[in-house]
């Protein structure tokens, strides 16, 4: 199941409410587990953005290398 940003926000709010209730929270509600999962989701998002930036930088570098090679090849002919 894929959750959009609004669903994640609603889940986070409900979970925060359950965590604030402490001992009066609903019996069996896995608040700490959900909190850990939400933190994992955020960490994965950050990691994805990091890898996207890295891939973009590599792509730009490869384009620069190709243009230099093409210039060198056209100049030597």
trRosetta pair geometry for C-beta under 8 A, 3 or more apart (Angstrom, degrees):
i j d omega theta_ij theta_ji phi_ij phi_ji
3 7 4.1 -129 -163 93 96 125
3 8 5.1 121 125 -57 124 81
3 11 7.1 -24 -160 -6 157 141
4 7 5.2 94 52 12 67 103
4 8 7.2 -129 100 -5 33 91
5 8 5.7 -57 -148 37 31 111
5 9 6.3 33 154 -22 66 107
6 9 5.6 -54 -148 35 31 113
6 10 6.4 30 154 -18 65 105
7 10 5.7 -52 -146 37 32 110
7 11 6.2 33 155 -18 65 107
8 11 5.7 -55 -146 38 30 112
8 12 6.2 33 154 -22 65 107
8 38 7.1 135 -165 -131 94 96
8 41 6.8 -151 -133 125 131 155
9 12 5.7 -54 -148 35 29 113
9 13 6.4 29 154 -19 64 105
10 13 5.8 -54 -148 35 31 111
10 14 6.4 28 156 -16 65 106
11 14 5.9 -55 -146 38 30 108
11 15 6.1 28 156 -18 64 111
11 34 7.0 -136 167 -176 104 122
11 38 7.0 -176 111 -87 110 120
12 15 5.8 -59 -146 40 27 110
12 16 6.2 30 155 -22 64 106
12 38 5.6 122 -95 -144 92 153
13 16 5.7 -53 -147 33 29 111
13 17 6.6 32 153 -20 62 103
14 17 5.7 -53 -155 32 33 113
14 18 6.6 30 150 -16 65 104
15 18 5.6 -53 -151 36 36 111
15 19 6.4 36 151 -20 67 104
15 31 5.6 146 -161 -142 81 76
15 34 4.6 -142 -115 108 137 131
15 35 5.9 173 155 -66 133 75
15 38 6.9 -170 55 -22 161 145
16 19 5.6 -53 -147 36 33 112
16 20 6.4 36 153 -22 66 104
17 20 5.7 -54 -149 34 31 111
17 21 6.7 37 151 -27 63 102
18 21 5.7 -48 -153 24 35 115
18 25 4.6 74 -170 -139 79 118
18 26 6.6 -55 -128 21 113 91
18 29 5.3 -112 -154 121 147 143
18 31 4.4 -155 110 -93 118 125
19 22 7.6 36 167 -66 40 48
19 25 7.4 24 -77 -83 20 141
19 31 4.9 167 -70 168 76 136
19 32 7.7 112 -103 -70 103 61
19 35 6.7 63 -70 -62 139 134
21 24 4.5 -108 174 78 97 86
21 25 4.2 134 85 -72 119 70
22 25 6.5 -178 72 -22 18 97
25 29 5.7 -114 155 55 108 124
25 31 6.2 -59 -168 -28 160 140
26 29 4.1 77 74 -25 101 125
30 33 3.8 -23 160 38 115 122
30 34 5.7 125 102 -24 84 89
31 34 5.8 -58 -146 38 28 109
31 35 6.3 32 155 -22 64 106
32 35 5.5 -49 -147 34 32 115
32 36 6.5 34 153 -19 63 104
33 36 5.7 -54 -151 36 31 112
33 37 6.4 31 151 -18 65 106
34 37 5.6 -53 -147 37 33 112
34 38 6.3 35 153 -20 66 104
35 38 5.8 -54 -148 36 30 111
35 39 6.5 30 153 -18 63 105
36 39 5.7 -54 -150 36 32 112
36 40 6.5 35 150 -21 64 105
37 40 5.4 -52 -150 34 34 115
37 41 6.5 40 150 -23 65 100
38 41 5.5 -47 -149 31 35 115
38 42 6.6 35 152 -17 64 102
39 42 5.7 -52 -151 36 34 111
39 43 6.4 35 151 -20 65 106
40 43 5.6 -54 -147 37 33 112
40 44 6.3 34 154 -20 66 105
41 44 5.8 -55 -149 35 30 111
41 45 6.5 33 152 -22 63 104
42 45 5.6 -51 -150 32 33 114
42 46 6.6 32 153 -17 64 104
43 46 5.8 -54 -151 36 33 111
43 47 6.3 33 151 -19 66 108
44 47 5.5 -54 -145 38 33 113
44 48 6.2 38 153 -24 66 104
45 48 5.7 -53 -149 33 30 113
45 49 6.6 29 154 -17 63 104
46 49 5.8 -54 -151 36 32 111
46 50 6.4 35 150 -22 64 106
47 50 5.5 -52 -150 33 33 115
47 51 6.5 27 154 -14 66 105
48 51 6.0 -58 -149 39 30 106
48 52 6.3 33 152 -21 65 107
49 52 5.6 -53 -146 35 32 114
49 53 6.5 33 155 -18 65 103
50 53 5.9 -55 -153 35 29 109
50 54 6.4 29 150 -18 63 108
51 54 5.4 -51 -145 38 36 115
51 55 6.2 38 154 -21 67 104
52 55 5.7 -52 -146 36 31 111
52 56 6.3 33 153 -20 63 106
53 56 5.7 -55 -149 36 31 113
53 57 6.3 31 153 -18 65 106
54 57 5.7 -55 -148 37 31 111
54 58 6.3 31 153 -18 65 106
55 58 5.7 -54 -146 37 31 112
55 59 6.3 36 153 -23 64 105
56 59 5.6 -52 -148 33 31 114
56 60 6.6 30 154 -17 63 104
57 60 5.8 -53 -150 36 32 110
57 61 6.3 32 152 -19 64 107
58 61 5.6 -56 -148 38 32 113
58 62 6.3 33 154 -20 66 105
59 62 5.8 -54 -148 36 30 110
59 63 6.5 32 153 -20 63 104
60 63 5.7 -53 -150 34 32 113
60 64 6.5 33 152 -18 65 104
61 64 5.7 -53 -151 35 33 112
61 65 6.4 34 151 -19 66 105
62 65 5.6 -51 -146 36 34 113
62 66 6.3 35 154 -19 66 105
63 66 5.7 -54 -147 37 31 112
63 67 6.4 29 155 -18 64 105
64 67 5.8 -55 -147 36 31 109
64 68 6.4 31 154 -18 64 105
65 68 5.7 -55 -150 36 31 111
65 69 6.4 31 152 -19 65 106
66 69 5.7 -54 -146 37 32 111
66 70 6.3 32 155 -19 66 106
67 70 5.6 -51 -145 37 33 112
67 71 6.4 36 154 -20 64 104
68 71 5.7 -53 -148 35 31 112
68 72 6.3 31 153 -19 65 107
69 72 5.7 -55 -147 37 31 111
69 73 6.2 28 155 -17 66 108
70 73 5.8 -55 -143 39 30 109
70 74 6.2 23 159 -14 65 109
71 74 6.0 -60 -144 41 26 105
71 75 6.1 24 157 -19 63 113
72 75 5.8 -60 -146 39 26 111
72 76 6.4 21 159 -18 63 111
73 76 6.1 -59 -144 35 28 107
73 77 7.0 32 158 -29 60 104
74 77 6.2 -50 -154 20 34 113
